[in-house]
Amino acid sequence: MFWIGLLIGIIIGANVSLILYALIIAGRRADEHFNESTFK
């Protein structure tokens, strides 16, 4: 039972990390695009 919970926790944690990482990258790209369009 412990190993099943551990595996589920690792899978969920990895998915959350990937989602947060994707949001950070998307946010940075949006900020860069916004800054470029603002200065031009």
Secondary structure as GFF3:
##gff-version 3
##sequence-region A 1 40
A	DSSP	alpha_helix	2	39	.	.	.	ID=ss1
###
